[in-house]
Amino acid sequence: ESNGDVRRPQVVTFRDIESDDGLDEDFSQDEVQAQVVRVKREPQTKGKKGSCYRCFKGNRFTEKEVCIVCDAKYCSNCVLRAMGSMPEGRKCVTCIGFPIDELKRGGLGKCSRMLKRLLNDLEVRQIMKAEKLCEANQLPPEYICVNGQALSYEELAILQGCPNPPKKLKPGNYWYDKVSGLWGKEGQKPSKIISPHLNVGGSIRPDASNGNTQVFINGREITKVELRMLQLAGVQVAGNPHFWVNEDGSYQEEGQKNTKGYIWGKAGTKLVCAVLSLPVPSKSSNSCEEQLKSMTSRSVPDYLEQRTLQKILLVGSTGSGSSTIFKQAKILYKDVPFSEDERENIKLTIQTNVYGYLGILLEGRERFEEESLAEMRKRIGSKETEPEAGSSDGADSKTIYSIGPRLKSFSDWLLKTMVSGNLEAIFPAATREYAPLVEELWKHAAIQETYNRRNELEMLPSVASYYLERVDEILKTDYEPSDLDILYAEGVTSSNGLACVDFSFPQSSPDENIDTAEQHDSLLRLVSILSAHLRFAWYQLIRVQARGFGENCKWLEMFEDVGMVIFCVSLSDYDQYSADGTNKMLLSKKFFETIVTHPTFEQMDFLLILNKFDIFEEKVERVPLTRCEWFDDFHPLISRHRTNTNSNSINNNPTLGQLAFHYVAVKFKRLYSSLTGRKLYVSHVKGLEPNSVDAALKFAREILKWDEERINFSLSEHSFYSTEASSFSH
């Protein structure tokens, strides 16, 4: 059960809110489909009839405010404590996040006299706006079934956003003639003519309106009332015809090209329709085709467009994993994370990378072959002076790292291409030509022996193994990269080093641990109201590569409107060095100092993501953290009986990796505090694990909420911004 809904695998019949609009309980459908049974939420407490549900005082004549979910009633003394800050309108705190009682949908956004007395105008406007716009109070699409098919969010948005939508839409089963625009409840005559050609629901059924006249319009057997209207309009219905009716009222018999007339063309027909309670086209419906085309391309309802856009800047040094986090965000929160063109470009990048990894192996093979030959000559010693040595030199010079002339020729050419910097220009366009040769080379004993010593190849990235072990599959012309392939891929960035993605977090269950007794003050109520709006905000994650900032970080001034900065550091870089011999962790530290002290981010919150925690936790057991001179005072006390290796158990027998993480986090916090005087938020992340990235980004969302409250109401910063505890682990 979730949010008061129970999912069942079989078809159910929707019943409308009002009894006079109810459907036949025995109405059946041919297709079996998953639907939703509405379960009304009951109030947690209930006193005597007419009394307040909290203090149990008063009677049926006492003025009360009603919860729009469970129908609980509260007097003026209890309503603010029972409903708190009303982030979703007039709901009990325990009902927040649950769908409303559909009987009360018509009253959404209409304030009562009681609230107007208890709250000021600003609070009332915010509460009523939240009541109308929050997601939990929107009509769930699965409660609307059109032509035997439950709607999706996109279909409901199209239906409600079309130029001529159905009014006061309620949960239930409906039929829709997509050609003429006729709309009605299942088993009943048409009640309205809406915009035609909407891509919603399934195909109309012949018995959609339970007609028994043997006369059909657009494949639906019409009712007796409709037949009477056609007869009065002068339409010849003898012989059980099948008509094709367009949105403008023009009709013709199926299989014929000639238009026989216009059903609603005469004024008398409209009068007949009014008498028989049948719909007629509205004036606007005849000129809405162009509007319809633009509306059908939209998949976001208006209430979503009114959300606030919160911008988050994601930066990090090269190799920090910020690219992986950005790609994870797209996969986590976008229905289509990568377009076909993007996937094709990523495919080319991956295939090019494979040739690059292979080139690094070939360089290593040459080095290992030379070392092996040197050892061989050293062992032979004086035998090299014997006469037959010259004639057998070619045979004796072969080692386990040697390859044949054909593969050697390809190896020399590939290495030469890499040195010239033309690898991307040649590959993967030449993949079809060289793929068989690459497969043969990869399976060769010399390359496999080199691959077994890959830890000695500093230039070979750790992700190379993931691709090289699948080289046969990746170099095929019909290869399609999976989401995991894309996450591992290096170099998947935009040409200018700047990329962004708009997304929203999936709605989660509300926090029911709010002490509403402490929220009686109007200021705190308004804080919580505005905070609730951020729950439904859109977010824009902007990633900039470290080299994209250019000299003196000139690009930073472009991001003065971002809400916060996420700075990414690779924990596993503590023992890695750049080409000039500088420790990579120290380079990240220097870049961090440059970013946090820039005037653009003077009053901006920072979330430090210590990435690659899984690699770090394993490495620190082998390579001491003191390998980085900044961490030379790391001397943890570790229990000899340490048996817990669960990275989620931080406080109970922590592992060396967990201790090292907290040590690094404190080092960065103290550095940040010394530079800015403010608090740094920290989270460790395993970039390749979706749940880990999701938790970190949701942590960023919470920081934005706290910051919004602080800015708008100037609350004490000490409770939010102490410089001691701020790490977030998951």
N, C-alpha and C positions, 0 to 999 in steps of 0.2 A: 504494500500500500504506500502511496506517495501522494502528498498534498490532497488527501481526501479522495483519490481516484483508485479504483481497483481494476486492473487489467485482466481481461479474460480472453481466451482464444476463440470463442464462438461469437456469432452475430447476436446482437441485442437490439431491441426496438427502443428508440428514443421516445420519451414522452415529453410533450411540451409543458411549459410552465403553467399555463392556464388550462383548466379542464375542458373548456369548450373547444380548444384547439388540439385535443388529444388525438392520437393515432390509434388505429385498431391494433390491439395487443397481438392478434393472430397474424398480423402482416408479416409475410416471409420474404426472404431474399434468396436468389439462386446462388449467389457467390458467398463463400465463407470468408470472413475478413475479421481482423482484430478490431474491436471497438472498446469504448470506455463506458463503464457504468458509474454514474454519478452517485457518490455517497456523501450525504450532507453531514457536516461536522456538528456534533452536539456540544453544547456548553459544558464546561467542566463542573460548574456548580449551578444549582437551581433552587431557589427558595419557594415560598408560597406564591400562588398565582398573583401576578401584578406587582410583586416586590422587586427591589433591586437585587441583581444576581451576586452582588459583592457584600453589601451590608445587610441584606435581607429586610430592609425597611421600606416603607411606602406602600402604596396600593396602585390599583390600575389607573387611577387618575393622576398619579405623580408623573411629572415630565421626565422622560428617560431618553438616553441615546442608545441606539441598537447596533450591535456588531453586525457588519454586513456579511459575515461568514457563518457564525453559529447562532445568530439571533439572540444572543445574550443582551440583557437590558441593564443599563446602569444609570443611577441617579446623578445629579450634578455634583454631589460630593465625592463620588467614586469614579466617574468616567475617566478623569485624567490619570488616576492611578491604575485603573484596569486596562486602559488603552495606551498608556505611555505617551510617546512622542508621535504616534500615528504615522509611521513612515510609509505605510500603504493605505492610509485613510482610516476610517472608523472600524478598526479591528481590535479584538482583544490581543494582548501581547502574545498569547499562546496560539493565536490564529494567523499570525504574520507568516506569509509565504503560502497560505492555503487559498484556493480559488473561492470566489465569493458565491453567495447564494444568488442564483440567477433571478429570483424574484425581486432582488434589490438592485439589479443592473440599471434600471431606469432612474434610480435616485443617486447614482454615482456623481460626485462633484456638486451636489446640491446641499448646501450647509443648513444645519438645523438652527433654530433660535437659541438653543442651549449653548452650542459651541460659540456662537457669536457673542454671547454674554461672557463666557469663560476665557476666551482667547482674543488677542488683538487681531487686527485686519491682516497683517503680514502672515501670522501663523495660520489663520484660516485659509488664506489663499494658497499657502504652501501645502497644507494638508489636503485640500480639495484637488489641487493639481496632481499631487502624488496619488490620490485615490483614483483619478481618471487615467493617469498615464503609466503607472507602474505595471510591470509585466504580469505579476501575479493576478491582477484584476482584469486582464484582457480576456476576451472570449477564447477559450482553448480551441484550437482548430479541430482537434479530434472529436469534439462534440457536434461538429457540423458535418453531416454526411450528404453528399450531393451525388445523385445517380448511383447510389449504392457504394460510394467510396468516401471514406473519411478524408478530410482535407489536411494538407500540410500547412506549415506556417506561411510558406510562399503563396500557396493557393488562397488562403484566407486573406492575405494582404492584397492580392489581386482582386478578389471579390469585393472587399470593403473599400478599395481604393479606386474602383472603376468609376467612370463618369455618372453612371446611373445604378448605384448599388441597391441591394435589398435593404429596406429600412427595418430597424429594430430587430436585427437578426438574433434568434434564440437557438439554443441547442435543439437538434432534431434532424429528421430525414427530409431532404428536399429533392425535387427533380428540377432539371434545368435543360431547356432546349437551347443549345448553343447557337443554332442558326437564327431563330426568330427572337431569342431573348426571353421567351416565356419562362416563368418561374413559379413554383408552387410547392406545397407540402406533399410528401408522398401520399398517394391515395386520394388526393383532392384536386379540384379544378385549379387553373392558374390564378395566382393572386397578384402578380406584378409582371411587368415587362422590364427587365434589366438590360444592361449592356450585353450585346451578343458577342460570340466568338471568344469568350473567356476560357483560358486553358485551366479549368478547374473540374475536379470530380471525374467520374467515369462517363461512359456513353449512356444516353438516355434509353430506358427500357420501354417496350411497348405498353406494359401495364403500369407505367409510372403514376398515372392519375386514376387508375381503376376504372377506365372508360369501358363501356360495353355497347358502343354504337357501330362498330365495324368501319368507322371512318378514321383515317390516320392523318396526322400532321407531323411531318418530319420524323416518322417512325413511331410516334406515340398515338395510341388509341384515345381519341378525345372523349370528354364526358358529354352527357345529354345536354347540359347547359350550353356548352360550346357548340354543339350541333344545332341547337335552337338559334343561337346567335348567327351561325353561318347561313341558316335558312332565311332568317330575317334580313340578312345582308345581301341576299340574292345569289348566293353561291350554290351551284348545282351539286347536290350530294347524293344523287341517285346512283346506285350500283356500287356502293361501298368503295369510294375512291380513296386513293392515297395522295395527299397533297404535299407539296414542298413550299413552305412559307418563309419568306425572307424577313429581315428586321424592319423593312419599310412597309410591310403588309402585302407586298406583291406575292401572288400565289400561282402555282401551276401544278398540273398533275405530274406525278413522278414518271420519268421517262419522256416527257414532252419538253420542248424548248420554248413554246409560246406562253407568255404571261397572260393569264385569263382576267386579271383584274387586281384591285387593291381592297383588301378586307376592310381596312379602317379609312378608306378614302372618302366615304360619305359621312356627312354630319349625323345622319340618322343612325348609322352603325354605332357611333360613339354613344348616342343616347340609349340604344339597345343594350350596349355593354354596361352602362351605368345602372340600368334597371336590373340586369342579370348579375350584377356585382362581378363583372369581368374587367380585366385591365385593358387599357389602351396605351399606345406608345406616347411617351412624354415628348414635348417639343424639343428638348435637348437631345433625346436619344437618336434623332435623325442626323445629327451633325457631330457625332462624337467619335467617328471612326479614327480620326487622327489622334484624338486624345487617348483613345483606347490603345493604340500602338505604343504610345509612350508609357502608359500605365502598366501594360503587360510586361514591359521590360524591367519594371521595378519589383523587387522582392522584399523590400523593407517597409513595414507599415509606418504611418506618420508618427506614432508615439515613440518609435525607435529613433526616428530622425531628430527628435527633440532632445536626445541625450547629449550630455556634455562630452566633448572630446578631450581626453587627457593624454598629453604627449609624454613619452618616456624615451630618453636618450640612452642607447646602449653602446658603450665604448670599451675598448680593451686592446692590449698590445697584441702584436701578431702571434698567433698560436695560443691565445688565451681561451679560445672556445666560444667567443661571442657570436661567431657565425653559426655554430651549432645551436646555440640558444635561440637565435633569431629564426632558424629553420624549424626548430621544435615548436616555437610559437605559431608559425604558420600551419604546421601539421595539427597542432592541438586545437586551434580555435577557428580555422577556416574550413568550410565544407570542401572547397577545391583549393588546397594549399598551393599547387603549382599548375599553371596552364600548360597546354600541350607544347607551346613554343618554349616555355621555361624548361620543361622536362627534356625536350630535345637538346637544348643548349647544355643542360646538366649532363646528359648522356655523352655529348662530345667532350665535355670537360673531364668526366670520369675516364673515358677511353684514352684521352691524351695523358692524364695522370698515370695510367697504367704503363704507358710507354716510358714515362719519366722514371717510375719506380724500377722498371726493368733496366733502364740505363744505369741507375745507381748500382743495381746488382752486377751489371757487366763491368763497371769500374772496379767494384770490389773483387770480382772474379779475376781481373787482370792483376790486381795487387796481390791476392792470395796465390795466384799462379807464380808470380815472380818470387814471392817468399818461399813457396814450395820448391821451386827450381834452385834457389840459393841454398836451401838445406840439402837438396839432392847433390849438388856439386860439392858441397862441403863434405858430405859423407863419402863421395867417390874419391876425393883427394887426388893422390898421385896417379890413379887409373886414367885420368884425363890425358896423360902424356903417351899412352899406348897408341900404336899406329892405327888400330881399328876404331879408336874412339871417335875420330873424325867422321868415319863412315857411318857410325851408329848414333851420331849426335842427335839426329832428328828423332829417333825412336826413344832415346834416353831422356829427351827434354819433355816428354809428355807426362803430365801429372793428372790427378783427379779433377783439376780445375781447367784442363785443356779442352778445347772444342775444335770441331772440324773446320776446314777452310770455308765452307759455305756459310756456316753460322758465324765464323770469325769475320767474314766480309760484312755480313749484316750488322754485327756488333760494332765494327769500326765505323760504319756509315751512321748508325744510330748515335753513337757517342759524338761524332763530328757534328751531327745535326743539333744535338743538345748544346754543345759548346758555342755554336753559331747563333743560338737563340731562336732558331726557326722551327722548333718542335711543334708549337701550336699551329704554325702555318701549314705544316705537312700532314700532321695527324690531327684528328682521326680520319681525314679525307682518304688517306691511304690504308685505312684499316682493312678493307676488303682484300687488298693486295698482299699485305704483310701478316694478316691474322694467322694463316697456317704456319708461317715461319716462326711467329712468336710462340704459338702453342708448342711447336717442336723444341724451341729454345728453352721454354719454361720447364718442359719435362726432362731436359738433358741433365745427366748426373752432375755435371760441373755447376750448373745454375742451382740445382737443389742443394748441393754441398755448400755453395756460397750463401744460399738462403738460410741454411741451418746456422750460419755464423752472422746472421743479420744484426745481432746486438753490437757487433763491431763496426757496423756501418752507420756512422753518426748522421749522415745526410738522409738516411731512409726513415721516413716517419712511421710511427707505430700503426697508423691506419693502412699502410701499404699491404700488410699481411691479409687484411680483410678482402682486398681486391685481387691480389696476386693469386690467392688460392682459388679464385673463381675466374681466372683469366679466360678460359675457354668460353664461358657464358657471356662475359662482359664484352668481348670483342666481336660478338655476333652482330650482324646488321640489324636483326630484329630485337636486340636487347632493349628492355625497358627498365630503367632504374626504379627500384622500390623506394619507399620512404626512408628505410634504413640505409640504403645505398646513398641517398641524398644527404642524410645526416653525417655520414662518414666522409663525404666528398670534400676535398680541399679546393679552394679557388672558386666556389660557387658564390660570386659576388657581382654586383653591378659594376659597369665599366668605370664609373666615377667614384666608386667606393662608398656610395650612399644608397641605402635601401630602407624601405619602411613598409609596415603592414598594419592595417586597421583591423581591430577585432574587439569582441566583447567576451567576458567570462560567462560560462554557463551558469544559470541561476542555481544557487545552492540554498540549502535549508537555512532559515533564519536563526539567529542567535537568540535562544529563548532564556538565556541567563541574565536578562537585563533586570536590574532592581528598579522597578517602576516607581517605587516609593521615593526614590532619590531624584526623580525627574519631574517633580511638581513645579519646579521653577520654570518660568516661560522661556528663559534664555537657554537652559539646557535642552528643553524640548525642541527649540528651533535648531539647535546644534545637531540633534539626532535626526531631525527631518531632512536637513540638507545633506547630512552624511548618508542617509538612506538613498538619496538621489544618485550619489556616486556609485551605488551598487549597480545601477543600470546604465553607467556611462560607457561610451565607446573609448577605446584606447588606441593610441598610435605608437607603435614601437619603431623607433628610428635607430638604425645601426650605421655607425660610421667606422671605417677601418682606421687604424692608428696612423697609417701613412696618408690617409685622406685628409687629415687636419693640415698637413703642409707645414711650412716653416712658421714658427711662433704661434701655431694653433689658430690661424686666422679664421678658420671655419667656425670656431666656437661661438662667435657673435651671432651666427645664424640661428642658434638654439636658445635664445633668451626666453622664449615662450614655453619651453618644456616644463613639465611639472616636477620631474625628478631625473636623476642620472643613475644608471646602473653601470658600475665599473666592474669589468670582468678580469680576473687574474687566474692564471693557471697555477694551481698548487704544485703540480709536478715539475715546474720549471726551476725549483730551488737548486738543482744540480746541473742545469743546462747552461750552455754558454753560447753567445752570439759569435758571428764571424770574427769580430775584433777582440774576442776573449773576455767580454763583460758578462757577468752572471745575469741570466735572463730575469730572475726575480728582482734584482737591483734595477734593471731597466724598467720593469713594471712599476717599481716603487717610484722611480723618477718621473715616469709618465703620469702616475697617480698624483704626485705632488703638483705637476703642471696643470692638470685638469681641475683639481679641487681648489686651487688658489686663483683660478682665472676669474676676473670680475664678473663675467656673465653668470657664474654659478655662486655668487656671493651668499645668497640666502636660499639656496636650493638644497633639498635633501639628497643624500647619496646612499645607495645600497651597494655594498661591496659583495660581489659574488666570487667566492673562492671555488673555482671550477676544477673539474677532473679529480674530485675527492676520491673516487674509487681507485684511480691509478696511484694517487698520492698515498692512500692508506696502505697499499701493497708495497710501494717503493720505499717508504720511510722505515719499513722493517729491515731493509737491506742497505739502504744508503742513508747515513745520518743526516738529519736536518741541518746540522752545523756546517755542512758543505757550503752553504751560503753564509757569508761573513755577517750578514745582518742578523742571523739567527744563532750566533756563536754562544749565546747564553742559555740555550735550550738544554736543560738537564732535568728531565722529568723523573719523578719517583714512580717506579712501576712495580706492582706486586708480582712476586715470584709465582703466585698461584693464579695469575690472570688467565681465565678460561673463556671469558666472554668475547666473542668476535662480532657481535651484532652491532653494526654501526648506528643503529637507532637507539641504543642504550648508552646514553652519554654519561649519566650520573652513576651508574652501577658498574664498577670495574671497567672503566673506559679503556679502549685500546690505545696503543701508541699513536695510531693515526688520528684518533679523536683528540688526544692530548695535544698533538702537534697542530691540529687545525685550530683549536682554541688559542694556542700560543700565537700562531700567525695572525689570527683575528685580533687579538689584543695588541699586537705590534702595529697593525694598520689603524686600529682605533686610537691608540695613543698618538700616532703620527698625525692622524686627521684632526684630533682635538687640539694638538699643539699648533697646527696650521690655521684652523678655522674657529676653534673654541666651541664647536658644535659636536653633536653625536653622530656617529657613523653606524648605520645598520649593516649587519653582516649575515650572510647565508652561505652554507656550503652546498654545492650542486654537483650532481653527476649528469653531465650534459647530454649523454646518450640515453638517459632514462626519462621518459615523458613525465612521470609523476613528480620527479625531483624538480624539473624545470617549471612545471605547473605550480608547485608549491612556492617556489621562489618568486614567480611573477604575481601570484596572489598575495604574497607578503608585500610586494611593491604596491599593490592596490591598497592594502591596509595603510601603508605609510602615507599614500596620497590622501586617504580619508582623514587621518589625523592632522595632516598639514592643512587641509581645507578648513577644518574646524578651528585650528589655531589662527589662520589668517583672518577668517571672517569675524571671529569673536574675541580675539586677543586673550585667549585663555592662558593660564600659567604654563610656561614652556618647561618648567622643571619636571612635571609629571610625564611629559612626553620625551624630553630630551636630556635625561641624565646621561652622563658619560660613562656609566659603569656597565649595566647589562643591556645588551642589544643584539646578541647573536640569535640567529634563527636556524635551527637544524631540522632536518627531515630525512 
